[in-house]
């Protein structure tokens, strides 16, 4: 099982919530991941773009990432790890209904990679 990046989970229902969550995440990253590559995956983005401090933003498929969007999440994570090799990753689903399940999947390796998850 491959080891992945450090993953943070936050909920962002609106664009303003998303921007605030990204800013807060960047400020609270541990010192060892502040200088490494970082990436944000947010539900509700319509296209990829660069976020603050050059952090790439990628769109999560609409719907629950651990249910309806499971395959899309698996593919997006695999591509992000290959392309960006991030030290830290922020996942921003719109709702908090399945955060415990999503956390379990990320930490348990169910997505093919074992992530260190913080919330």
Buried (B, 14 or more C-beta within 10 A) or exposed (E): EEEBBBBBBBBBBEEEBBBEBBEEBBEEBEEEBBEEBBBBBBBBBEEEEEBEEEBBBBBBBEBBBBEEBBEBBBEBBBEBBEEBEBBBBBBBBBEEEBBEBBBEBBBEBBBEBBBEBBE
